[in-house]
Amino acid sequence: MFLGIDTSNYTTSCALYDKEQGVVVQEKQLLPVKAGELGLRQSEALFHHTVRLPALLKALFGDSPAHIDGIGVSGRPRSAEGSYMPCFLAGVSAAEAVGAALGLTVRHFSHQEGHIAAALFSCGRLDLLQEPFLAFHVSGGTTEMLLVNPVADSADSDAAAVLPVRRIGGSADLHAGQLVDRVGKALGLPFPAGAALDALAVSYRNEQGETRPAPLRIKVQEGTCSLSGAENQCAARKQEGRPDGEIALACLGGIGNALTDMAAFALREYGTLPLLFSGGVACSAVIRGILRRAYPDALFAAPVFSADNAAGTAILASADFLLPSIPMKSP
């Protein structure tokens, strides 16, 4: 049994992975954001994680605490030198405290590595942890296209990686989740706006039948997209008096088309490799529909394992074949 903890800028999460049974149970809670705001300051996120983690861990273990064989924690956003956010300190502190009490070494991973592992578990493809594949991490804090190659030489991957990954594309400016949340705010939707914007887009699409609004024009060049102009396009359509549902559908359609073009570049450059999509934005039914039509064999995490979660860190803590863990350095 392996414990995982993740304290991202959006969600407090803890999970138990039963390796023998292949089962994950988890407890998680979105951080509170005031109406009209687009997130939290790091000090606020750190405070909320610190307050919420004990209750979530208590709920996770219940009345009969399990025997724990290992602990994994997200200690940084990405597997790159210098990647750091204070909100992850809450999870690291809790994990190290539990580890000290149980006499266990805590394995440190990146939040991104956890996303990848949770997505693979959800798809029943943990076997890919031992072979090359392409992974998209599309969320509020990251829009990246990655070559994950566990058999690669470490010099070919980002520094401090447990899963050897190399960024081969992504956004040059706004992250997809930032675009979604900004458009959602302009339409009066709550933060985070992903689920509400997707529901609005799907409802409008169903009402319109075969009539579809033109998606946003998002430039993609050699695996890199630019999303900043898309926000202006949505604002212009809002000023023109276009329906909110049309704007939502055009926004998500534009992101879906951009991801499709980015994946096409990666497959041309690196050959036919499995495609994996994870991250909260990748939960969108509109975006998934576009990607599935283009790539029928692509892998998508179930929504509960696609948005921020601790399942991946618990799963990675159980993987004996991975490279040694590298603890997060103090700032």
N, C-alpha and C positions, 0 to 999 in steps of 0.2 A: 504494500500500500504506500502510495507516494502523495505528499502534500505539495500543492502549488499555490503561490500567492502572487497577485498582480495588482498594482495600484497605479493605474494610468491616470491621465488627465480627465477622464470621463467616468470611470467605473472602479469601484472597490470590489475585488473578486478573490475568492479562495476555492480550491477544488481538491478532491481526492481522486486518485486514479488507482483502481484495482487492476494491476497488471495481469494477474492470473485470469480474472473474469473478463478483462477488456471493457470495463465499465468506468465511466466518469460521473461523479456527482459534484455539483458546485453550488455555491451561494454567491450572488453578486448584487450590487446595488448601484444605480446611477448616482453620480454626485449632483447635489441640488444647485441649479442655476436660476437666478432671478429672471423673471419675465423681461424680455427685451434685450437680454445680454447674450453674448456669444461665447460663453465659457467662464472659467474661473482663473483668478490669479494662482500662481503656484503655492503661495502660502495658504490660501483658502483650501485648495485641493489637498495639501498635506494635512491640514487640520481635520478635514472631513474623513480622510482615510484613517487617521489615527483614532478618531472617535468610533468609526463604524467597524473596523476590523475585528475587535474582540467579540461583538455580537454575531458577526457573520461566521467567525470560526466556531463559536459555540453552537450555532445552528447547524453548521457543517458536520460537526462531530456528534451532536445529539447527546443522548444519555449514555451511550456506550462508545467511548473514544476508541478509535481503531489503533492497532499497532502500526507505527509509521516506520518505513524502511529507508526513506529518503525524502529530501525537501528541495524544491526548486523555487526560485523567485525571479521576477523581472527586476533587474537593477538599473536598466537604462533603456531608452527608446529603441535604438538601433544598434546593430553590430558594427559600429564604426568608432574609431578613436575619437574621443572628445564628446561622444553622444551622452548627454546628461540632462535630466530633469529632476528637480527636488521632490516631486510627488512620489517618485519610486522609493524614496528613503523610508516611507512608512512601511511598505511591504518588506524591504530589506531588514528593517529593525525587528519587525514581528517574526520574520523567518529565522533570523539569527538567534532571537530569544528562544524560540521553540527548539531550534537545533542545539543550543547550549544545554537546555533542560533535558533533552533526550540523548545527548552525546552523539549527534549526527552532524556531518559536514553539509553545509548548505551549498547547493550548486546555483550559480548566478547565470542567468540568461538575459537576452534582450527581450523587450516587449514584442518586437517583430518576430523573433525566433519562436516565441510562444504562439503567436498568431498562425505561423506556418504549421507548427506541430499540431495545434488544435484542429486546423482545417483538414490536415491529412487524416487525423483520427476520425473526424466526422465523415470523411469520404471512404473510410476503410482502406486507406492507402499508406499506412505507416511504413510499408516496405520502401516507399520512395525516399525515406530518410537515409537510404544507403545507395542511391543512384541519382544522376542529374535530372533536374526538372526546372521549369520556369514558374516563378511565383509572383503574383501581383498582391501587393498590400495596399489597399485603397481605403483610406479612413480620413478622419478629421485632422490627424497629425502627420499623415504620410500618404504620398501617392508615388509608389515605386514599383518598378519592374525589375525582378531579381533573377539571376542565374544561380540556382542552388546546386552545388556540386560537391557532395560529401567526399568524393574520391579525389578532389582536386588538391594540388599542392597548396599549402596554406598561404604562400606568397601571392596566389592568384585571387584571394578573397579579402574581404574587409578585415581590418585589424580587430582583435578582441572577439572574433566570431567563434561560437561553439558549433553552429551549423555554418559551414563555409558558404558564404553568399557574396555575390558581386552585383552591384547596381549596374544595370545595363540600360535603364531608361526611367522615365517618370515625369513629374511635372517640373517645369522650370520656374514656376511662381506659386500660385495658390495650390493647396491640396484640394482634392475633389470634395472632401468633407467640408472644407471651409467654404467652397462655392455653394454647396448644398445648404449649409447653415445660413449663409448670407442671403441667398435667394429665399429661403424659408422665412427669415426675419422680415424681408421686404413684403412677403405675402401674409404676415401675421401669424406664422406657425411657431410652436414652442421649440425651444432648444433642448437637445439636438433635434434637428428638423428632418432627418433622413426618412424615418418611418412615415411621418405625416405628409411629406412632400411626395413620397412614392405612392401613398394611398390616394392623394389628390390627383396625381398623374394617371394612375390606373383607372380611377373613376371617370376622368375626362375622356380617356381613350375608349372606355367601354360605351360611353354616351355617344361618341362621335362615329363609332364603327370604323369604316375604312378611311374616313377622312382624318388625316394626320397633319399636325402642324410641322413646319420645317424645324428640325432640331437645330440647336445652336451650332455655329461654325467654330470649331475648335481646331487650331492648327497643330499638326503632328509632323515632326521632322526627325527621322531616324530614331524613333523610340522615345522622343521627348515631346511632351505636349505643353501648351501654354493655356492656362485656364482663366487668367485675369480678365481677358477681353470678354469672356462668356458672362461674367457678372454684369458688365455694361450692356450686353445684348438683352439680358433679362430685364434690366432697369428700363431700357428703351421700350420693350414690349409692354411693360407695366404702364409706362407713361402713355402709350398708344391706346390703353384701355383694353388690352387683350385679356381674356379670361385667365384667372389664376391657374386653373387646371391645364390650360394650354402652355403657360409658362413653365409649370412644373414638368410637364411631359417633354417640352423642348429642352429643358435643362438636363434632365436625366438621359434623354436620347443623345444629346451631344456628348455627354461623358461616356456613354456606352459605345458610341462610334469611335471616340478617341482611343478607348482601351482596345477596341477591335483592331485599329490601325497600329497601335503599339505592339500588340501581340503578333501581328503579321510581320512586322519588322524583326522581332526576336526570332520567330520561326525561320525566317529567311537567313538570318545571321548565324544561328546556332543549331539549325536542323530541327527535325521533328521530335520535340520533347514534350512530355506531359505538361499541361497548363493547369495551374492552380490559382484560384481567386479567393482572397480572404479580405477581411476588414469590413467595418460597418457599412460603408458605401456599397460594397459588393453584395449586400443583402437585398438591394433594390430589385423588385420584380421586373421593372422596366429595363434596367441595365443587364440583368441576367438573361432576359429574353433575347436581347440584341446579341450578347456574347454566345449564347447557346446556338442561335441560328448560324453564327459564323464558325463556331467551334463546337460541334455536337459532343465531342469527347472530353471537353474541358471539365475540370473538377471544381465544384463549388461547395464550400463549407455550409453546413446547416446554419441558419441564422443564430442559434444560441452559441455556436462555436465560431461564428464569423466576426461578430462584434467583440469588443474587448472582453477577455476572460482569462482565468488562471489555469484552465485545463491544459494548455500547451506546456506551461512550465512544469506541471506535475508529470506529464508524459515524458518530457525531455529528461527530467530527473531520474526516470526509470531506465533510460537508454544507456546501457553499459558501453556501447561501442562508440559513443560520441567522444570528441576531443575533451581533454580536461577543462573543467570550468575555470573561468577567469573572473575573480571577484571584482566588483565595481570599485574603482579608486575613489578616494575621498576628494571632494572638490577643492 
